[in-house]
Structures are given as C-alpha cells and as structure tokens.
Amino acid sequence: MTRFPNETPAYRAARDELLRAEMDLRDQMEAVAAQRRALPLGGKIPEDYVFEEGATDIDEHGTEREVRMSELFRPGMDSLVLYSYMFSPEMKAPCPMCTSILDGLNGSAPHIMQRVNLAVVAQSPIERVRDVARQRGWRNLRLLSSSRNSYNGEYGAENADGSQLPALNVFVRRNGEIHHFYNAELLYAPARPGQDGRHVDIIWPVWNVFDYTLDGRGTTWNPKLSYEPEPLTALERSK
C-alpha cells in the first residue's frame, strides 16, 4: 500500500476512498472513449470546403494559397481533427481561452500529427490569424481561414448572429469520400450549476492540472494575451 511521510489514518482512509472513485472514473473514461470510437460515420460533407492558408514558415508574410478540405488528409491518415478558433473579423482580439488551448496544442502537434491530421480554423483573414501565431510562437500548427466558406456555420463554430464558438470536429475519409465523425457537442448541452461546458477538456491540460489542487478550478484564472490586433476596417474585410 502507498504511504507518505506523517500521514494520518484519517488521511489514508479518505485517500483510499478517493482512489476507488478515481479508478471508477478511469473505467468510465475508457468506456466513453470506446463508445465514441464505435460511432457510425456521420453525413458526407456538403462540399469540399476551400480554406486559405499561408506558408509553412510562420515568419513568411504575403503568401496565401487555397487548400481544400480533402487536401488536409495526408496519405495513409484518414482522420482529421479541426479546432475552430474564436477569432472573427469583427473581434478586436481572439478568444483568450482558445489561445490558451492552442498554446498547448502547438507543443503537442508534432506528436499528434504522427497519427492523425490536425488543423486550426478561424474566420479572420489568414494573415490576421498568422499575426497572432507569430506573437504566440505557434510554429507547429496548421492554420486555416474559413473567411470565404460556410464551414463555421455548418459545423457548429458560429451562431446565427455571427458570434464564434470553440467547436472541435473530427472528419474521416472513407473510399475517397469525407464524412463527419464527431463534434464535441457537450459545448451545446446544458451545463451543470457551477460548471462550464468542458467539451474540450481532453485536449486542454490547464484545467486538469487545477483539478489536482486544493483550490480547484476556481473562478479567478483568465489567460492574458500579449497581443491584441486592431479591428479590421470595412475595406480590409472586403479583400
């Protein structure tokens, strides 16, 4: 049995009870993951969306090219994870919570990309998204702009009023066709009192570290951005 210096019998009894709960939670997480993997294929994508992206080198300016969703799938890799970054042309700055998530994904991306395709989509023009990426040091993320297509609205990343949502979607390629497979729909489900949506906690370690501590998640943490881009003019948005 595990013991630590100077712990009391009361502490050990409470810790053992918690350990049993943690083991149950582990089993439940495994069961949910298996249920998720067993989902049938969702609907075919309504079109082969055309996104904009820049050069592979984030420090390069000016390069802009079109890339279709089908081109995001590399040979032998038939799963595509797309995270929708809350950053529309009307927003002065991107969502700080999303930015925290992408700070972490930037470090994980080289490992993730060994097995699945991964990209980040925002509605702002691609060079505006890349400006933020340069400030944050995002050299490993494939960044896309959906400013000229309907992807955001059709896959849960945008409300009818144009406000942005942090949607996570997974797509699968089968027999040359692309199907929707998964959306983190907990985002849209009613939250329990005192909880946030928690739909992408699996890819966001910040809150999970807080959960290990006596203070828990609390309500005081709010990531700060070191960069706040100015809003685009109407002329710039029209380009």
C-alpha positions in Angstrom: 0.0 0.0 0.0 1.2 3.5 -0.8 2.1 5.6 2.2 3.6 9.1 2.6 5.5 10.7 5.5 3.5 11.6 8.6 0.1 11.0 7.0 -2.7 10.2 9.5 -5.0 7.2 9.4 -7.9 9.6 8.6 -6.0 11.0 5.6 -5.2 7.5 4.3 -8.8 6.3 4.7 -10.1 9.3 2.8 -7.3 9.0 0.1 -8.1 5.3 -0.4 -11.8 6.1 -0.8 -10.9 8.8 -3.4 -8.6 6.3 -5.1 -11.5 3.9 -5.6 -13.5 6.8 -7.1 -10.6 7.6 -9.4 -10.4 4.0 -10.6 -14.1 4.1 -11.3 -13.7 7.4 -13.3 -10.8 5.8 -15.3 -13.1 2.9 -16.2 -15.9 5.4 -17.2 -13.5 7.4 -19.3 -12.4 4.3 -21.1 -16.0 3.2 -21.7 -16.9 6.7 -23.1 -13.9 6.7 -25.4 -14.8 3.2 -26.7 -18.4 4.4 -27.3 -17.1 7.4 -29.2 -14.9 5.2 -31.4 -17.9 3.0 -32.1 -19.9 5.8 -33.7 -21.1 5.1 -37.2 -20.0 7.5 -39.9 -21.8 10.8 -39.9 -23.0 12.6 -43.0 -20.8 13.4 -46.0 -19.5 16.9 -46.1 -21.8 19.1 -48.3 -18.8 20.5 -50.2 -15.1 20.2 -50.4 -14.5 23.4 -48.4 -11.9 25.7 -49.7 -9.8 27.4 -46.9 -6.9 29.9 -47.1 -3.5 29.3 -45.5 -0.1 30.8 -45.6 3.4 29.5 -46.0 4.7 26.7 -43.7 7.2 29.2 -42.2 5.1 31.3 -39.9 7.6 34.2 -40.3 6.9 34.5 -44.0 4.5 37.2 -45.0 2.4 37.6 -48.1 2.0 34.0 -49.2 -1.6 33.0 -49.4 -3.0 29.8 -51.1 -6.2 27.9 -51.3 -6.5 24.4 -49.8 -9.4 22.1 -49.9 -10.6 20.0 -47.0 -9.7 16.9 -49.0 -6.1 18.1 -49.2 -5.8 18.2 -45.4 -5.7 14.4 -45.4 -2.2 13.1 -45.8 -1.6 9.7 -47.4 -2.4 6.8 -45.0 -4.0 9.1 -42.5 -7.8 9.1 -42.7 -8.8 11.1 -39.6 -8.8 14.9 -39.5 -9.2 17.0 -36.3 -10.3 20.6 -36.9 -10.4 23.0 -34.0 -12.4 26.2 -34.5 -10.5 29.2 -33.1 -12.9 32.0 -31.9 -11.5 34.9 -34.0 -13.8 36.6 -36.4 -13.1 39.7 -38.5 -15.2 41.8 -36.1 -13.3 40.7 -33.0 -10.6 43.0 -31.8 -8.7 40.1 -30.3 -9.0 36.3 -30.4 -10.6 34.4 -27.6 -8.0 34.1 -24.7 -9.3 30.7 -23.7 -8.9 29.3 -27.2 -5.5 30.9 -27.4 -4.5 29.0 -24.2 -5.7 25.8 -25.8 -3.6 26.5 -29.0 -0.6 27.3 -26.9 -0.7 23.8 -25.6 -1.7 22.2 -29.0 1.3 23.9 -30.6 3.6 21.8 -28.4 1.6 18.6 -28.9 1.0 19.0 -32.7 4.2 17.2 -33.9 3.3 14.2 -31.8 -0.4 14.3 -32.8 0.4 14.6 -36.5 2.3 11.3 -36.4 -1.1 9.6 -36.3 -3.8 12.0 -37.4 -4.2 15.2 -39.4 -4.7 18.3 -37.3 -5.6 21.9 -38.3 -7.0 25.1 -36.7 -9.7 27.1 -38.5 -10.6 30.8 -37.8 -12.9 33.1 -39.7 -10.5 36.0 -39.7 -8.4 36.5 -42.9 -5.4 34.2 -42.8 -2.7 36.9 -42.4 -4.5 38.3 -39.3 -4.5 34.8 -37.8 -0.8 34.4 -38.6 0.0 37.7 -36.9 -1.3 36.2 -33.7 0.6 33.0 -34.3 3.8 34.9 -34.7 3.3 36.6 -31.4 2.5 33.3 -29.6 5.3 31.3 -31.3 2.9 28.8 -33.0 5.3 27.1 -35.4 3.7 23.7 -35.4 0.0 24.4 -36.1 -1.6 24.3 -39.5 -3.6 27.5 -39.5 -6.6 28.0 -41.9 -9.0 30.7 -42.6 -12.7 30.0 -43.3 -13.5 33.6 -44.2 -14.7 32.6 -47.7 -16.7 29.5 -47.0 -19.6 28.3 -44.9 -17.7 25.8 -42.7 -18.2 27.6 -39.4 -21.9 27.8 -39.6 -22.4 24.3 -40.8 -20.2 22.6 -38.2 -21.2 24.4 -35.0 -18.5 27.0 -34.9 -20.7 30.0 -35.3 -24.1 31.2 -34.1 -26.7 32.7 -36.4 -25.7 36.2 -35.3 -22.1 35.5 -36.3 -20.7 35.1 -32.8 -18.0 32.4 -32.7 -17.9 29.1 -30.9 -14.9 26.9 -29.9 -16.0 23.8 -31.8 -14.0 20.7 -32.2 -14.9 18.4 -35.1 -13.4 15.1 -36.4 -13.8 14.0 -40.0 -13.0 10.6 -41.6 -12.0 9.7 -45.2 -13.6 6.5 -46.5 -13.3 5.3 -50.1 -12.3 8.8 -51.3 -15.3 10.5 -49.5 -15.1 12.6 -46.4 -17.6 12.1 -43.6 -18.3 14.0 -40.4 -17.5 11.7 -37.5 -17.6 13.7 -34.3 -18.4 17.1 -32.8 -17.7 17.9 -29.1 -21.4 18.5 -28.6 -21.1 18.9 -24.8 -20.4 22.5 -25.8 -24.1 22.9 -26.7 -25.6 20.8 -23.8 -26.9 22.5 -20.7 -24.1 22.9 -18.1 -24.5 21.8 -14.6 -24.6 24.6 -11.9 -21.1 25.9 -11.4 -19.6 24.2 -14.4 -18.5 25.4 -17.8 -19.1 23.4 -20.9 -15.9 21.3 -20.6 -16.3 20.0 -24.1 -12.6 20.2 -25.0 -11.0 19.5 -21.6 -9.5 16.3 -23.0 -7.1 18.5 -25.2 -6.7 21.3 -22.7 -4.4 20.3 -19.7 -4.7 23.7 -17.8 -7.9 22.9 -16.1 -7.0 19.3 -15.4 -3.9 20.5 -13.5 -6.0 22.8 -11.4 -8.3 19.9 -10.6 -5.4 18.2 -8.8 -5.1 21.1 -6.4 -6.9 22.1 -3.2 -8.0 25.3 -4.9 -9.6 23.5 -7.9 -10.6 25.4 -11.0 -11.9 28.4 -9.1 -13.2 31.4 -11.0 -10.1 33.7 -11.0 -8.0 32.4 -13.8 -8.2 34.2 -17.1 -5.3 33.8 -19.6 -4.0 37.2 -20.8 -2.9 37.8 -24.4 0.3 39.7 -25.1 -1.1 40.8 -28.4 -4.4 42.5 -29.3 -4.7 43.1 -33.0 -6.7 46.2 -34.0 -10.1 45.6 -35.7 -10.1 45.5 -39.5 -11.6 48.3 -41.5 -14.5 47.6 -43.8 -12.1 47.9 -46.8 -9.7 45.3 -45.3 -12.5 42.9 -44.5 -13.7 43.1 -48.1 -10.4 42.0 -49.6 
